Amino acid sequence: MADEKKSWMRRRVEGAIRTGLTSTYHTIKVDPGRFLMQLRVAHGLPLATFQGVYTLPVERLDDVAESVIRAGMKLAAAEGAGFGLGGILTIIPDLGILSALTMRTIQKLSLIYGFELNTDDEIAELWIAAASAAGVDIGRELLEKEVVNRFVPRVIQRIAVQAGAEVAEKWAGRLIPIVSSAIGCALNYYFVRAWGERARTHFRAKHLDTRHRLAEGQSRLAAAPSIQRLHPERP
């Protein structure tokens, strides 16, 4: 009976996470224009476009990323405390909202580090980062065989299975009303922190790689006139 109950809970958890992530993919997305204005006004970043982040100190971007993760953690904690009052009756809608909230945080991290989600490759990279945050290894070969509209649902399914197993075990205390409010608050808080930090590490590494390639390109352009002066016979 206990195993059946655990299996039932795990299926419900997986379904809630899958629904939350799918909703984020289709409808609940961060508005890049509004977020760019927020970065300028609330965080004082001198940005006209997101490409400008490559001219700013990485440490400054890290500070903003940490601020965004903390804001997501606080919101998730408040949401978990509220839904936690209902015990098992509210665990499923709580997880759906938590998944969407976490994914929005990851989207913001993507933008902070200069990845605007304008192309299929950038969208796919966002979901690869989400999978990495969930502890799921998504090989690039999978993406190469899939168009993004088929790739993303498959990634969402893998994330739901992985996260569902973890959540179903840790959220067991949520079965008790009232007490589950404090548990839901803490679990949501640390859920967003863990996923946010893993996603930040992913995007930061890609940002540094892109910054390095841009610097190499600028160095080659700067060296070209000097080479031309030394070898004027070259076209």
C-alpha positions as MATLAB code, in Angstrom:
seq = 'MADEKKSWMRRRVEGAIRTGLTSTYHTIKVDPGRFLMQLRVAHGLPLATFQGVYTLPVERLDDVAESVIRAGMKLAAAEGAGFGLGGILTIIPDLGILSALTMRTIQKLSLIYGFELNTDDEIAELWIAAASAAGVDIGRELLEKEVVNRFVPRVIQRIAVQAGAEVAEKWAGRLIPIVSSAIGCALNYYFVRAWGERARTHFRAKHLDTRHRLAEGQSRLAAAPSIQRLHPERP';
ca = [
       0.000    0.000    0.000;
       2.827    2.389    0.896;
       4.580    1.659   -2.406;
       1.342    2.249   -4.328;
       0.815    5.559   -2.538;
       4.389    6.600   -3.274;
       4.000    5.619   -6.932;
       0.724    7.568   -7.156;
       2.336   10.628   -5.577;
       5.319   10.436   -7.884;
       3.088   10.303  -10.953;
       1.109   13.311   -9.715;
       4.312   15.236   -8.989;
       5.749   14.463  -12.415;
       2.524   15.600  -14.030;
       2.492   18.860  -12.067;
       6.103   19.673  -12.944;
       5.536   18.787  -16.596;
       2.440   20.996  -16.738;
       4.237   23.914  -15.101;
       7.222   23.710  -17.439;
       5.043   23.288  -20.522;
       2.998   26.337  -19.564;
       6.198   28.337  -19.240;
       7.353   27.206  -22.673;
       4.116   28.200  -24.376;
       2.789   31.199  -22.471;
       4.482   32.293  -19.237;
       7.638   33.855  -20.624;
       9.797   36.732  -19.507;
       9.349   39.854  -21.659;
      12.923   40.704  -22.768;
      12.117   44.392  -23.335;
      10.631   44.869  -19.880;
      13.425   42.911  -18.251;
      16.046   45.012  -20.066;
      14.390   48.138  -18.625;
      14.393   46.508  -15.195;
      18.126   45.850  -15.502;
      18.690   49.508  -16.366;
      16.409   51.019  -13.725;
      16.539   48.597  -10.799;
      20.118   47.388  -11.179;
      21.743   50.405  -12.851;
      23.219   48.475  -15.788;
      24.038   50.824  -18.716;
      22.473   48.636  -21.410;
      20.868   49.589  -24.712;
      20.656   45.930  -25.775;
      21.476   42.620  -24.148;
      24.632   42.393  -26.247;
      25.966   45.169  -24.057;
      26.452   42.721  -21.186;
      29.655   41.565  -22.865;
      31.201   44.975  -22.190;
      30.371   44.934  -18.466;
      32.475   43.344  -15.716;
      31.420   39.736  -15.183;
      31.335   40.351  -11.438;
      28.599   42.929  -11.944;
      26.517   40.445  -13.910;
      27.091   37.874  -11.170;
      25.716   40.299   -8.572;
      22.558   40.873  -10.624;
      22.149   37.130  -11.194;
      22.405   36.491   -7.456;
      19.798   39.184   -6.832;
      17.405   37.573   -9.342;
      17.872   34.140   -7.748;
      17.240   35.554   -4.265;
      14.062   37.259   -5.473;
      12.873   33.963   -6.973;
      13.680   32.143   -3.729;
      11.644   34.596   -1.636;
       8.682   34.422   -3.998;
       8.824   30.621   -4.036;
       9.017   30.510   -0.230;
       5.955   32.712    0.134;
       4.060   30.653   -2.423;
       5.085   27.404   -0.709;
       4.003   28.674    2.709;
       0.587   29.681    1.362;
      -0.109   26.493   -0.560;
       1.402   24.401    2.220;
      -1.535   25.122    4.486;
      -3.630   22.701    2.456;
      -1.281   19.739    2.772;
      -1.733   17.154    0.027;
      -4.689   19.037   -1.460;
      -2.433   21.867   -2.653;
       0.867   20.115   -3.338;
       0.080   19.590   -7.030;
      -0.875   23.185   -7.899;
       2.051   24.363   -5.761;
       4.509   22.313   -7.814;
       3.033   23.561  -11.077;
       3.475   27.182  -10.011;
       6.915   26.460   -8.536;
       8.075   24.906  -11.825;
       6.888   27.929  -13.811;
       8.455   30.337  -11.324;
      11.766   28.486  -11.423;
      11.764   28.459  -15.219;
      11.146   32.209  -15.325;
      14.140   32.675  -13.037;
      16.264   30.602  -15.426;
      15.023   32.703  -18.370;
      16.133   35.861  -16.578;
      19.554   34.348  -15.918;
      19.836   33.559  -19.614;
      19.151   37.203  -20.494;
      21.528   38.555  -17.848;
      24.395   36.645  -19.418;
      23.503   37.776  -22.942;
      21.416   34.942  -24.400;
      18.206   36.477  -25.738;
      16.210   33.389  -26.804;
      15.587   34.793  -30.292;
      16.648   31.676  -32.170;
      15.867   27.977  -31.927;
      19.432   27.333  -30.775;
      19.066   29.844  -27.920;
      15.702   28.381  -26.903;
      17.169   24.894  -26.944;
      20.117   26.122  -24.865;
      17.704   27.510  -22.274;
      16.134   24.084  -21.832;
      19.508   22.381  -21.772;
      20.374   24.744  -18.892;
      17.096   23.845  -17.169;
      17.876   20.154  -17.582;
      21.354   20.729  -16.162;
      19.790   22.529  -13.194;
      17.563   19.500  -12.619;
      20.506   17.111  -12.810;
      19.576   15.729  -16.227;
      22.311   15.285  -18.842;
      21.023   16.251  -22.288;
      23.473   15.307  -25.010;
      23.925   17.671  -27.940;
      23.324   14.724  -30.250;
      19.674   14.681  -29.157;
      19.246   18.293  -30.226;
      20.948   17.661  -33.551;
      18.345   15.012  -34.368;
      15.340   17.100  -33.308;
      13.747   20.387  -34.281;
      13.217   22.590  -31.240;
       9.442   22.059  -31.092;
      10.016   18.343  -30.597;
      13.200   18.732  -28.571;
      11.713   20.871  -25.788;
       8.820   18.521  -24.854;
      11.274   15.630  -24.630;
      13.528   17.651  -22.348;
      10.543   18.659  -20.218;
       9.597   14.994  -19.838;
      13.107   14.073  -18.695;
      13.178   16.950  -16.218;
       9.763   15.946  -14.850;
      10.877   12.354  -14.298;
      14.141   13.365  -12.617;
      12.649   16.118  -10.475;
       9.559   14.047   -9.715;
      11.616   11.350   -8.025;
      13.442   13.905   -5.893;
      10.391   15.975   -5.045;
       8.112   13.041   -4.192;
      10.586   11.921   -1.528;
      11.398   15.333   -0.032;
       7.838   16.622   -0.132;
       6.504   13.754    2.009;
       6.106   16.108    4.958;
       3.675   18.172    2.896;
       1.029   15.517    3.460;
       0.302   16.980    6.911;
      -1.762   20.202    6.800;
      -0.545   23.275    8.738;
       2.871   21.731    9.464;
       3.337   21.475    5.705;
       3.257   25.292    5.428;
       6.688   25.641    7.019;
       7.986   22.623    5.107;
       6.639   23.964    1.804;
       8.201   27.360    2.467;
      11.652   25.857    3.121;
      11.539   23.302    0.311;
      10.441   25.841   -2.311;
      13.127   28.251   -1.124;
      15.917   25.722   -1.511;
      14.457   24.281   -4.726;
      14.788   27.635   -6.514;
      18.192   28.282   -4.968;
      19.602   24.945   -6.131;
      18.175   25.153   -9.657;
      19.040   28.846   -9.961;
      22.663   28.359   -8.960;
      23.141   25.443  -11.351;
      21.587   27.409  -14.214;
      23.699   30.468  -13.361;
      26.853   28.342  -13.508;
      25.788   27.029  -16.928;
      25.081   30.441  -18.445;
      28.123   32.067  -16.845;
      30.419   29.484  -18.418;
      28.831   30.036  -21.835;
      29.055   33.804  -21.355;
      32.777   33.616  -20.618;
      33.310   31.419  -23.673;
      31.400   33.874  -25.885;
      33.283   36.833  -24.380;
      36.582   35.112  -25.108;
      35.613   34.506  -28.742;
      34.488   38.127  -29.152;
      37.783   39.350  -27.720;
      39.727   37.135  -30.131;
      37.714   38.501  -33.054;
      38.384   42.095  -32.007;
      42.101   41.359  -31.658;
      42.239   39.984  -35.184;
      40.436   43.045  -36.549;
      42.792   45.370  -34.689;
      45.838   43.509  -36.003;
      44.690   43.557  -39.638;
      45.727   47.206  -40.426;
      49.194   46.583  -38.976;
      49.664   43.521  -41.155;
      48.487   45.487  -44.179;
      51.055   48.222  -43.543;
      53.860   45.698  -43.189;
      52.799   43.834  -46.355;
      51.141   46.371  -48.657;
      51.367   43.979  -51.573;
      48.780   41.715  -49.897;
      45.194   42.322  -51.047;
];
